Structure formats: structure tokens, C-alpha cells
Amino acid sequence: MWKLKIAESSDGPYLFSTNNFVGRQIWEFDPKAGTPEERAAVEQAREDYKKSCKKGRDRALPCADLLMRMQLKRENNIDLSIPPVRLGEKEDVNYKAVTTALRKAVRLNCAIQACDGHWPAECGGAFFLTPPLASVIIILHISGTMNTILTAEHKKEIIRFIYLHQNNDGGWGFYIEGHSTMISSAPCYVALRLLGERCDDGENGPMRKARKWILDNGDATMTPSWGKICLSVLGVYEWSGCNPLPPEFWLFPSYLPYHPAKMWCFGREAYMPMSYLYGRKYHGPITDLVKSLRQEIYTKPYEQIDWNKARNECCKKDLYYPHTFIQDLLWDGLHYLSEPIINCWPFNKIRERALRKTIKHMRYGAEASRYICLASAEKVFQMMCWWAEDPNGEEFKYHLARVPDYLWLAEDGMKVQNVGSQTWDCALATQALIASNMIDECGDSLKKAHFYIKESQVKENPAGDFKSMYRHFTKGSWSFPDKDQGWAVSDCTAESLKMPPESVGDKADVGRLYDAVDVLLYLQDPKTGGFGAWEPPIREQYLQRLNPSEVFADAMVEKEHVECTASVIQALVTFRSLYPRHREKEIEIAVAKAVRFLEETQWHDGSWYGYWGICFIYGTFFGLRGLASAGKTYENNKAVRRAVQFLLSTQNEEGGWGENLESVPSMVIPILKFYIRLG
């Protein structure tokens, strides 16, 4: 039986922590664990999920993390037997009913809290789920460490996850409920083959259906650029079919307008290892399985594929951000002119120097995050680099030790998370418990949550000359997952700063609160007033024109976000009321600019577009919170009135609100049976 282990290390010398692993959450399989009843409950949860996927749906649904919930409820042993409140059709809402419902909700929250104070959960994130999972399988296969990291039970659950989320047409979506795309379908097919699945599994078998979808949609040459790089590393795609990512760009002075140091941290941390892999043209051993895959996922014999033509090809079902003419012109110049030259002596010395610089930066970033890295895609690309650089080196072993941090198990199987959300979830869950005003029910839970928040604050900057490593100061911040990962995030810092420690009888360390405020003020754009998420917003928006991903928009530079700005306004206003002497004038100006940002970025219908949730209702929720905390009301602020009108106009007939996830890419909100075009 599987068990979620909290704040625990593992045997071996390749794991280290800054806070005794508080926040770490990993799944391990123990064949002796669990009673027969507990095992039966797990199997029933799996079967129920499988049945829900077969009820005429084209795509699977997200899971409910039932395995984690069942375990934590057993461990916390909190009485959840309060009957649910059910009011009759003509029965009025009353104080007793509301109090009972609130108490039941509070107890449930307390029951699913981990022993170190955070609330575990899967975090798929804003990015894709299946490609990083497939990439993990690829690097474990190449390095021969598959059986070291993945037991037979791991493989079983990964295969379960991939098959359950296969669409009826045979492909896999960019996200769980999305239409089939090549960037997910080709890597998923490859991953299943590397995990031992047969390519020919019968006329209606899932592998045959997957292969048919790939071939019917142009074959694997139509994979977007990130997928092409992963397939090239495995050896089932040629590097000559990838657009150039020359590592020499990292040698340029960082003050140049197009230097990659100005990229958004997610793009920067992904394209740096990609540029190393491209510069090395590395691929794994060409085994019989690799040779077989070369024949399975292409419509032409592998030797006859026009790789030069394949460089700019992308499946129409994937293409969200097409290349510009300038991009194609730049890539053609690099492909035809610079690449042949840079690979010849003496110019190849420049490439070697560039590769050394990328290695230096990657080592720094990995050590600063305790080898967790920024997120799953960035980590996998780094693992590929370190195996290519030195298969016997220590760095690859450190990376392997942190792979379990990304593996998450639920009733739909095992998947790779984008990155954990421990701090974010803990801060919001704690605020909800405090708002309940039921300290008698949740006092112990609040103490544990306070411990987690306190232990998760980043108390130091990255080591050495972090600015030369394209990093920013982090002392006083909170990251999205835990302290060990260490990347400062503005809204995580803001929501954690709002925690009133006096509610559990502990006095605040004022110096650490000051540090948190310093980080928040640093992350504001002084011109627009908006706040970036990980780093200060970059004004060089022209860099977006060089976005090579095909599948992401706004992926090149850090920008201001409504949600982050609103969270920071609340935190600064709360802090100012308690500690009015620390940077008082600067906070006053920062809040005024942030309010102006919210007012100016409101859409004409009264909504705000949310980047980190779905989507207009989510963004409007944060926008209103930010304005309200700054003293803006329905009576004195036009933006508040417009936002209220938006929410009223989008309420469903039964009284609730809902929104389709497709409103994120389409910027259209489906309401009832018709669409409202926004913006």
C-alpha cells in the first residue's frame, strides 16, 4: 500500500535541507502497510475514478486526491460525523444551520492537514502534465536508473495514469481535459514503450490508437520545439530538425537588449539546459528499442525524413503562439550560417566556453534549490544535461535524489507535478480557519500551520554573487512549495505575511516581517504599479516576439499580475496598520500605484483576467480583494461597481458561479449556453 511521507529524508548522502525537510511530501510503497479494509477502500477509489472516465466522456476528469485524504483522515483521527446541513426548498437559512456547516468544514480542513502543518495536494500547475512525466522516463531510461528510482509499483501507477487520461481519439491533451496534442501524445507513447508496453496491442488497443493518432496528425516531426528536444535526447529525432538554441547567447554582456538573462525565470531556467543539449547535440544510446521507435512514430522511413523542413513544423492542434517572420529569419541565419562555423576549429572553442558557462549557471541554480529546481520541466532538462556532461558525476546523483519530490499519487495513478504548492495552500487554508472564528475547533491546526509558515520563510539570499547568476535577493520571502526550493514568489510572500501569529499565542519576529516587506516592494514595477510573481517585471516586452515555444504565450518575460498585485496590496495594508514606521512612505506610494494598476487593467465589462486560476471570476475575486483592502468600496470606486456588476451578470440560474477552463486560452468566458466576448 502507498503511504505519503511528510518532512522525511531518505537514506543516502545526496539529500540536504535548510529546514529539516519541512514541507517535503513523497510517496513510498510498502507492501505490508494497510489493513484489508484500507486496501479495499483504495481499490474502490481507483475503480470509481475509472468508471467516471467511461461515462461517455471524451476526456478524463481531474481526480480528488482521495488516497491522500483517506490516509490523513486516519492519522489525524478527527470526528467528521457531523451530519451535513440540508435545508428544505422553503426553509430559511438560519444561524444554527450555518454554524453547523462551518464547523463541519473546519473539521475537514483540520483532518487533511499534514503533521508538519501544511496541506498536501497535487499541483498540476499552469503548465502541462504529461510531457514532463515522459521526459522523466526518458532520462531514467537513458541513464539506466529506471529501476533505481521507479519500483514495479511506480511503473504500474504511471502506466495507469497515462492510459486513464488518454482521449477517445487515442491522443493525450496538453492538460488533462484538453484536446489531443502532439506535444503530449508523442512523448506519452514513447514513455509507455520505455516502460515496457508493446506497440501492437490489438486492433482497438490503446497503444495502436495512440500511434494512429500520431501518424494521422503528421507524425512526430510535428511535435513542438520542447518535445523535439526531448525526443532528440532519446535519439528518436535528429538535432538537425530542431531550430538552433546556441549557448553562445549566454556569453553576451547582460546589458544587451536581447540577452537571455532578461527572460522570465521559467523560460530562462528551461532554455539554458536546452541550449547546452543543443550545443552538445547529445543523444542517448541507439538501442533496439530506440530503432523501433524511429519506425513507429513517423510516416516515412527515418532515413528519408527531411529534418531541415521539420524544424519549423508544428501540429495545428498544438500551435497556440505561431512563429513570427523575424523568428524564422533568425533561425535560418543561425542554422545555415553560424552553426556550421561555430562547430569548426577554432570557433568551436567559443562553443566550449559557452557550454562551460551554462554548466556553471545550472550548478548554481541546482545547489540554490537543493536540486529541486524551479519546476519539473526545468529539472528534467537539467538532469539530461548532467548525464550528458558527466554520467559518473555527483550532480546527476543529487538530482536523482529529488525526483520523488515531483512524483504524486492519486486514484488516477502516478504523475509528475509541475511544482508543489505547499506554502500557498497552507497560507490560504490558515486564513480560512482564522476567518471561521472557531479556535476551539482548530487551535491545534493553527499552531501546526504557524510552525510551517515560520519554518518555510527564506532567511537568506542565494549564495555568493547571485546577481551575476541572474538571480534576485530572496531573504524574507516565501516560495510556492517549501523553503528548500527557495524561489521567492510575491503572492506567496504576501499571503504568508498576512498570518497573524498572535492568534496562536506566538509573537512575531519583526525583523523577518521587515525582510518580507522589502522583498514585496522590490517586486513592484515602479512605473505601472503592478507586481511580478517571481521577479520584478521586465519592460522589454519586445522579447515576447522571440517566443519559440509554439504552445505558450507570455513565456518570455516577467510581467505584472492582477492576483499578485491584489495579494501584495492586502499584505502591505495589513503590515502598515501594525508596524507603521517601517518604510511608511514607500508603502503608501506602492499601495497607491498598485491600486491604480488594478483600476487600469480592469476589462471593459468589469472583470479582470486571472493568470493563475480559471480565470475571469478568479481574477475578479482577487481584484476586488485588493481594492477593498485599500478602502475602495461600491460607493466610492467605479472599478468596484463595475466588478460587482460583472459578477451579478455572470451568476448561473441556480445561484452559483462557474467558468470553463477554455476561457484561459480563448479569453472568452462561457456563461450558461452562450459566450460573452471579453476585452
C-alpha positions in Angstrom: 0.0 0.0 0.0 1.2 3.5 -0.8 2.0 6.0 2.0 2.5 9.7 1.9 5.6 10.6 3.9 5.9 14.1 5.3 9.1 16.0 6.2 11.3 12.9 5.9 14.6 12.4 4.3 15.8 9.2 2.6 18.8 7.0 3.1 21.9 8.2 1.2 24.3 11.2 1.0 22.5 13.1 -1.8 19.7 14.8 0.1 20.2 18.0 2.1 17.8 20.6 3.5 17.7 24.0 5.0 14.8 23.3 7.5 14.9 19.6 8.2 12.8 18.9 5.2 9.7 20.7 6.5 7.2 20.7 3.6 8.7 17.7 1.8 6.0 15.3 0.6 6.9 12.0 -1.1 5.0 8.7 -1.8 6.5 5.4 -1.0 5.1 1.9 -1.4 5.1 -0.5 1.5 3.7 -4.0 0.6 3.0 -4.7 4.2 1.1 -1.5 5.0 -2.6 -1.1 5.5 -5.4 -3.3 6.7 -7.6 -5.3 4.3 -10.3 -2.7 4.7 -7.9 0.2 3.9 -6.6 -1.6 0.8 -10.1 -2.3 -0.4 -11.0 1.4 0.0 -8.0 2.4 -2.2 -9.0 -0.1 -4.9 -12.6 1.2 -4.7 -11.4 4.8 -5.2 -9.4 3.7 -8.3 -12.4 1.8 -9.7 -14.8 4.6 -9.1 -12.5 7.0 -10.9 -12.0 4.6 -13.8 -15.8 4.3 -14.2 -16.2 8.1 -14.2 -13.9 8.2 -17.1 -16.0 5.8 -19.1 -19.4 7.6 -18.8 -19.5 8.8 -22.4 -16.8 11.5 -21.8 -14.2 12.3 -24.4 -11.7 13.2 -21.8 -11.0 12.2 -18.2 -11.7 14.4 -15.2 -9.3 15.7 -12.5 -9.0 13.4 -9.5 -10.0 14.2 -5.9 -6.7 13.2 -4.2 -8.7 10.5 -2.3 -5.7 8.4 -1.4 -4.0 11.3 0.4 -7.3 12.3 2.1 -8.0 8.8 3.4 -4.5 8.5 4.9 -4.6 11.9 6.6 -8.1 11.4 8.0 -6.9 8.1 9.6 -3.8 9.7 11.0 -5.5 12.8 12.4 -8.5 10.9 13.8 -10.8 13.9 13.9 -14.5 13.3 14.3 -16.2 14.0 11.0 -19.5 12.5 11.8 -21.4 15.8 11.9 -24.4 15.3 9.6 -24.4 17.6 6.6 -26.9 20.5 6.6 -29.8 20.1 4.2 -32.4 22.8 4.1 -35.8 22.3 2.5 -36.8 24.2 -0.5 -38.9 26.6 1.5 -36.8 26.6 4.6 -34.9 29.8 5.5 -31.2 29.8 6.2 -30.6 30.1 10.0 -27.8 30.6 12.4 -27.7 27.0 13.6 -27.5 25.6 10.0 -24.7 28.0 9.0 -22.7 27.3 12.2 -23.1 23.5 11.8 -22.0 23.7 8.1 -19.0 25.9 9.1 -17.9 23.5 11.9 -18.1 20.5 9.6 -15.9 22.4 7.0 -13.4 23.4 9.7 -13.0 19.9 11.0 -12.5 18.6 7.4 -9.7 21.1 6.9 -8.1 20.1 10.1 -8.4 16.4 9.2 -6.5 16.7 6.0 -3.5 18.7 7.4 -0.1 17.1 7.4 1.9 16.6 10.6 4.3 19.5 9.7 1.4 21.9 9.3 0.9 22.2 5.6 -1.9 20.8 3.5 -0.7 18.3 0.9 -2.2 18.2 -2.6 -1.3 17.6 -6.2 -0.3 20.8 -8.0 -0.5 20.3 -11.8 0.1 24.0 -12.3 -0.4 26.2 -15.2 1.8 24.1 -17.4 1.4 20.7 -19.0 1.5 17.5 -17.0 2.3 14.6 -19.3 5.4 15.9 -21.2 7.5 16.3 -18.0 6.4 12.8 -16.9 7.5 11.4 -20.3 10.8 13.3 -20.1 11.5 11.8 -16.6 11.0 8.4 -18.1 13.4 9.3 -21.0 16.2 10.4 -18.8 15.8 7.5 -16.4 15.9 5.1 -19.4 19.0 6.8 -20.9 20.9 6.8 -17.6 20.0 3.2 -16.7 18.5 4.4 -13.4 14.8 3.5 -14.2 14.8 0.6 -11.7 16.7 2.6 -9.1 14.1 5.3 -8.9 11.0 3.5 -10.0 9.8 0.3 -8.5 7.4 -2.0 -10.2 4.6 -0.3 -8.3 5.7 3.1 -9.5 5.7 1.9 -13.1 2.3 0.3 -12.7 0.8 3.6 -11.4 2.5 5.7 -14.1 1.1 3.5 -16.8 -2.3 3.7 -15.1 -2.2 7.5 -15.1 -1.2 7.7 -18.8 -3.9 5.3 -20.0 -6.7 6.8 -17.9 -6.0 10.2 -19.4 -5.9 9.1 -23.0 -8.6 10.7 -25.0 -11.0 8.6 -27.0 -9.3 9.5 -30.3 -6.0 7.9 -29.0 -4.1 11.0 -28.2 -3.3 13.0 -25.0 -4.1 16.6 -24.2 -1.8 19.4 -23.2 -3.7 19.4 -20.0 -5.9 16.7 -18.5 -9.2 17.9 -20.0 -7.7 19.3 -23.2 -8.0 18.1 -26.8 -5.2 15.8 -28.1 -1.9 17.4 -29.0 1.4 16.2 -30.4 3.5 17.6 -27.6 1.7 15.2 -25.2 0.8 12.3 -27.5 4.2 11.6 -28.9 6.1 11.7 -25.6 3.3 9.7 -23.8 3.6 7.0 -26.5 7.3 6.9 -26.2 7.2 6.8 -22.4 4.8 3.8 -22.5 7.2 2.0 -24.8 10.1 2.7 -22.5 8.0 1.4 -19.6 7.6 -1.9 -21.4 4.3 -1.6 -23.2 4.0 -3.3 -26.6 3.5 -1.2 -29.8 1.0 -3.7 -31.2 -1.7 -4.4 -28.5 -4.6 -5.4 -30.7 -6.9 -3.7 -33.2 -8.6 -1.4 -30.6 -5.7 -1.4 -28.1 -4.7 2.0 -26.6 -1.1 1.8 -28.0 -2.3 1.2 -31.5 -4.9 4.0 -31.2 -2.1 6.3 -29.9 0.2 5.5 -32.7 -2.6 6.0 -35.2 -3.4 9.5 -33.8 0.3 10.5 -34.1 0.6 9.3 -37.7 -2.8 10.7 -38.7 -1.7 14.2 -37.4 1.5 14.4 -39.3 3.7 12.1 -37.2 6.4 13.2 -34.6 8.0 15.7 -36.9 5.1 17.9 -36.0 6.0 17.9 -32.3 6.5 21.5 -30.9 10.1 22.5 -30.1 10.2 21.4 -26.4 9.1 17.9 -27.4 11.5 17.8 -30.3 14.4 18.4 -27.9 13.3 15.6 -25.6 12.9 13.2 -28.5 16.4 14.2 -29.8 18.0 13.4 -26.4 16.4 10.0 -26.6 17.7 9.5 -30.2 14.3 9.2 -31.9 14.6 12.6 -33.5 17.5 14.4 -35.1 19.1 17.6 -33.8 19.2 19.0 -37.3 15.4 19.0 -37.1 15.5 21.4 -34.1 15.7 25.2 -34.5 19.1 26.5 -33.1 19.4 27.3 -29.4 23.0 28.4 -29.4 24.6 28.5 -25.9 26.8 31.4 -27.2 24.0 33.8 -26.3 24.9 33.3 -22.7 28.3 34.8 -23.4 26.9 38.2 -24.4 27.0 41.1 -21.9 23.8 41.0 -19.9 23.1 44.7 -20.6 22.3 43.9 -24.2 18.5 44.2 -25.0 18.1 40.6 -26.1 20.2 38.9 -23.5 18.5 35.7 -22.2 19.1 36.9 -18.6 16.1 39.2 -19.2 13.9 36.2 -19.9 11.1 35.1 -17.5 12.7 32.8 -14.9 10.7 29.7 -16.2 11.9 30.3 -19.8 15.4 31.2 -18.7 15.7 28.1 -16.5 14.4 25.9 -19.3 16.2 27.3 -22.3 19.6 27.3 -20.6 19.8 23.5 -20.3 18.1 23.2 -23.7 20.9 25.4 -25.2 23.5 23.1 -23.6 21.9 20.0 -25.0 21.6 21.6 -28.4 25.2 22.8 -28.3 26.4 19.3 -27.4 23.9 17.6 -29.8 23.7 14.9 -27.2 21.6 11.8 -27.5 21.4 8.5 -25.6 22.5 5.1 -26.8 20.8 3.9 -30.0 19.3 0.7 -28.7 17.0 -1.7 -30.5 14.0 -0.1 -28.7 15.1 3.4 -30.0 15.5 2.0 -33.5 12.0 0.5 -33.3 10.5 3.8 -32.1 12.1 5.5 -35.0 10.0 3.4 -37.3 6.8 3.6 -35.2 6.2 7.3 -34.8 6.9 8.5 -38.4 5.1 8.1 -41.7 8.3 7.9 -43.6 11.4 5.7 -43.1 13.6 7.6 -40.6 16.5 7.9 -43.0 14.2 9.7 -45.6 12.8 12.4 -43.3 13.6 16.0 -44.3 14.8 17.2 -41.0 15.5 20.7 -42.2 11.9 21.0 -43.2 10.8 19.6 -39.9 12.5 22.4 -38.0 9.6 24.8 -38.4 6.7 22.3 -38.5 4.2 22.1 -35.7 0.9 20.3 -35.4 -2.0 22.6 -35.9 -3.7 21.2 -32.8 -0.7 22.4 -30.7 0.0 25.7 -32.3 -1.0 28.5 -29.9 1.8 31.0 -30.5 3.0 30.9 -34.1 6.5 31.8 -35.1 6.9 35.3 -36.5 8.7 36.1 -39.7 11.6 37.6 -37.7 12.0 34.4 -35.7 12.1 32.2 -38.8 14.6 34.5 -40.4 16.8 34.5 -37.3 16.7 30.7 -37.0 17.5 30.2 -40.7 20.5 32.5 -40.3 21.7 30.6 -37.3 21.1 27.2 -38.9 22.7 27.9 -42.3 25.4 30.3 -41.3 26.5 30.3 -37.7 26.1 26.7 -36.8 28.4 25.3 -39.5 31.1 27.9 -38.5 30.8 27.5 -34.7 31.4 23.8 -35.0 34.7 24.2 -36.8 38.1 25.0 -35.3 39.0 27.5 -33.9 35.4 28.7 -33.4 34.5 25.6 -31.6 36.5 26.9 -28.6 33.8 29.6 -28.3 31.1 26.9 -28.1 33.1 25.0 -25.4 33.4 28.2 -23.4 29.6 28.8 -23.8 28.9 25.3 -22.6 31.1 25.8 -19.5 29.1 28.9 -18.7 25.8 27.2 -18.9 27.1 24.4 -16.7 28.3 27.0 -14.1 24.9 28.6 -14.0 23.0 25.3 -13.9 25.1 24.1 -11.0 24.5 27.3 -9.1 20.7 27.2 -9.6 20.5 23.5 -8.7 22.5 24.0 -5.5 20.5 27.0 -4.5 17.3 25.0 -4.8 18.7 21.9 -3.1 18.4 20.2 -6.6 14.6 20.7 -6.7 15.0 23.4 -9.4 12.3 25.9 -10.3 9.8 23.3 -11.7 9.5 19.9 -13.2 10.3 20.7 -16.9 13.4 22.7 -15.8 14.6 19.9 -13.6 14.3 17.2 -16.2 16.2 19.3 -18.8 19.0 19.8 -16.1 19.1 16.1 -15.4 19.6 15.4 -19.1 22.4 18.0 -19.2 24.2 16.5 -16.2 24.1 13.0 -17.6 25.4 14.3 -20.9 28.2 16.3 -19.0 29.3 13.5 -16.7 27.4 10.2 -16.2 29.5 9.5 -13.2 29.3 13.0 -11.7 27.8 13.9 -8.3 25.4 16.4 -9.8 23.3 13.8 -11.5 23.1 11.7 -8.3 21.9 14.8 -6.4 19.2 15.3 -9.0 18.1 11.7 -8.8 17.6 12.0 -5.1 15.0 14.8 -5.6 13.0 13.0 -8.3 10.5 11.6 -5.7 9.6 15.2 -4.7 7.9 15.6 -8.1 6.0 12.2 -8.1 2.4 12.4 -6.9 0.0 9.6 -6.4 -3.8 9.7 -6.5 -6.7 7.4 -7.6 -5.9 8.1 -11.2 -2.3 6.9 -10.9 1.1 8.5 -10.5 2.1 11.7 -12.3 4.7 14.4 -12.2 3.7 17.6 -10.6 4.7 21.0 -12.1 5.9 22.0 -8.6 4.5 21.8 -5.1 2.1 24.4 -3.7 2.6 23.7 0.0 3.2 27.3 1.1 0.4 28.8 -1.0 -2.2 26.2 0.2 -1.1 26.5 3.8 -1.5 30.3 3.8 -4.9 30.2 2.3 -6.2 27.3 4.4 -4.9 29.0 7.5 -6.7 32.2 6.6 -9.9 30.3 6.2 -9.6 28.7 9.6 -8.9 32.0 11.3 -11.9 33.5 9.5 -14.2 30.8 10.9 -13.6 32.2 14.4 -13.7 28.6 15.8 -10.4 28.5 17.7 -11.9 25.7 19.9 -12.1 23.5 16.8 -8.9 24.4 15.0 -6.5 25.7 17.6 -4.0 22.8 17.2 -4.3 23.0 13.5 -3.4 26.8 13.6 -0.4 26.0 15.7 0.9 23.5 13.2 0.2 25.8 10.3 2.1 28.6 12.1 5.0 26.3 12.5 5.0 25.5 8.8 4.8 29.2 7.8 7.5 30.1 10.2 9.9 27.3 9.1 9.2 28.0 5.4 10.3 31.6 5.2 13.5 32.0 3.2 16.0 33.5 5.6 18.9 34.1 3.3 19.8 35.3 -0.2 21.2 32.9 -2.8 24.9 32.3 -2.1 27.7 34.5 -3.4 27.3 37.0 -6.2 23.7 36.0 -7.1 23.2 38.9 -9.4 25.8 37.7 -11.7 23.9 34.4 -11.8 20.8 36.3 -13.0 19.1 35.8 -9.6 17.4 38.3 -7.2 17.5 38.6 -3.5 15.2 36.3 -1.6 15.8 37.0 2.1 12.4 37.3 3.8 10.3 35.7 1.0 8.3 32.6 0.8 8.4 30.3 -2.2 5.5 28.4 -3.8 6.4 24.9 -2.4 8.8 25.0 0.5 11.9 26.7 1.8 14.3 24.2 0.2 13.2 25.2 -3.3 13.8 28.8 -2.3 12.4 30.8 -5.3 10.7 33.9 -4.0 7.1 34.4 -5.1 5.3 37.7 -4.4 1.8 36.4 -3.6 3.1 33.5 -1.6 5.1 36.0 0.4 2.1 38.3 0.7 -0.4 35.7 1.8 2.1 34.3 4.4 2.9 37.8 5.7 -0.8 38.2 6.5 -0.7 35.4 9.0 -1.3 36.9 12.5 0.9 34.8 14.8 -0.8 36.2 17.9 -3.8 34.1 17.1 -1.9 31.1 18.3 0.0 32.9 21.1 3.3 33.4 19.4 5.0 36.7 19.0 6.1 37.8 15.5 9.8 38.2 14.7 9.5 41.7 13.4 12.8 41.6 11.6 11.6 38.8 9.4 8.4 40.7 8.7 10.5 43.7 7.6 12.5 41.4 5.3 9.3 40.1 3.7 8.1 43.7 3.1 11.4 44.5 1.5 11.0 41.7 -1.0 7.5 42.7 -1.9 8.5 46.3 -2.6 11.3 45.1 -4.7 9.0 43.1 -6.9 6.8 46.1 -8.0 7.2 47.8 -11.3 7.6 51.4 -10.2 6.0 52.7 -13.5 2.9 50.5 -13.8 2.4 49.7 -10.1 1.8 46.0 -10.8 3.8 43.2 -9.1 5.6 40.4 -10.8 5.3 36.8 -9.5 9.0 35.6 -9.2 11.0 38.6 -10.2 10.5 42.3 -10.9 8.6 42.9 -14.2 10.6 43.3 -17.3 9.8 46.2 -19.5 11.4 44.8 -22.6 8.1 43.4 -23.9 9.6 43.1 -27.4 11.3 39.9 -26.1 7.9 38.2 -26.4 8.3 38.4 -30.2 11.1 35.8 -29.9 8.9 33.3 -28.0 9.9 30.0 -29.7 7.7 27.6 -27.7 4.7 27.4 -30.1 2.5 26.3 -27.2 2.9 29.1 -24.6 2.1 32.8 -24.7 3.6 35.4 -22.4 6.5 33.0 -21.8 9.5 35.2 -22.3 9.5 38.0 -19.7 8.1 38.5 -16.2 5.0 40.7 -16.2 2.6 42.2 -13.7 -0.3 40.0 -12.5 -3.6 41.1 -11.0 -3.6 38.3 -8.4 -0.1 39.0 -7.2 -0.8 42.8 -7.1 -4.0 42.3 -5.1 -2.4 39.9 -2.6 0.5 42.3 -2.0 -1.9 45.3 -1.5 -3.6 43.4 1.2 -0.3 42.4 2.9 1.1 45.9 2.8 -2.0 47.5 4.2 -2.2 44.9 7.0 1.5 45.4 7.8 1.3 49.2 7.8 -1.5 49.1 10.3 0.7 47.0 12.7 4.1 48.5 12.0 3.6 52.0 10.7 7.2 53.1 11.0 8.9 50.7 8.6 9.2 52.3 5.1 5.9 54.1 5.7 6.1 56.5 2.8 7.3 53.8 0.4 4.4 51.5 1.3 1.9 54.3 0.9 3.2 55.1 -2.6 3.4 51.4 -3.5 -0.2 50.7 -2.5 -1.4 53.8 -4.4 0.4 52.7 -7.6 -0.9 49.1 -7.2 -4.5 50.3 -6.8 -4.1 52.4 -10.0 -2.7 49.3 -11.7 -5.8 47.3 -10.8 -8.1 50.1 -12.0 -6.3 50.5 -15.3 -6.1 46.7 -16.1 -9.8 46.1 -15.4 -11.6 44.9 -18.6 -14.4 47.0 -20.0 -17.1 44.6 -18.7 -15.7 44.9 -15.1 -13.7 41.7 -14.9 -10.0 41.0 -14.5 -8.2 38.3 -16.4 -6.6 35.8 -14.0 -3.3 34.1 -14.9 -3.1 31.6 -12.1 -6.6 30.3 -11.9 -9.8 30.0 -14.0 -9.9 32.8 -14.9 -12.1 35.9 -15.1 -14.1 35.1 -12.0 -10.8 34.2 -10.3 -9.1 37.4 -11.4 -12.1 39.5 -10.4 -12.1 37.8 -6.9 -8.5 39.0 -6.4 -9.1 42.4 -7.9 -12.0 43.1 -5.6 -10.0 41.8 -2.5 -7.1 44.2 -3.4 -9.3 47.2 -3.9 -11.4 46.5 -0.8 -8.3 46.2 1.4 -7.2 49.7 0.2 -10.5 51.2 1.3 -12.3 51.1 -2.1 -16.0 50.4 -1.8 -19.0 50.2 -4.1 -19.9 53.8 -3.1 -16.5 55.4 -3.7 -14.9 53.5 -6.5 -16.1 52.9 -10.1 -13.9 49.8 -10.6 -15.6 48.1 -7.7 -19.0 48.9 -9.0 -18.1 47.5 -12.5 -16.7 44.4 -10.9 -19.8 43.8 -8.9 -21.9 44.2 -12.0 -19.8 41.7 -13.8 -20.3 39.1 -11.1 -24.0 39.7 -11.0 -24.3 39.4 -14.8 -22.4 36.0 -14.8 -24.2 34.3 -12.0 -25.8 31.0 -13.0 -29.5 30.4 -12.7 -29.2 28.1 -9.6 -27.2 30.8 -7.8 -23.6 29.7 -8.2 -20.8 30.8 -10.5 -18.8 28.6 -12.9 -16.3 29.0 -15.7 -14.9 26.7 -18.3 -11.1 26.3 -18.4 -11.1 27.1 -22.1 -11.6 30.8 -21.1 -7.9 30.9 -20.3 -6.5 30.5 -23.8 -9.5 31.8 -25.6 -10.1 34.9 -23.4 -13.8 34.1 -23.7 -15.9 33.2 -20.7 -18.7 30.6 -21.4 -21.8 31.5 -19.3 -24.8 29.2 -19.4 -25.3 28.3 -23.1 -23.8 31.3 -24.8 -20.4 33.0 -25.0 -19.6 36.5 -23.9 -16.5 38.0 -25.7 -14.4 40.0 -23.2 -11.7 42.6 -23.6 
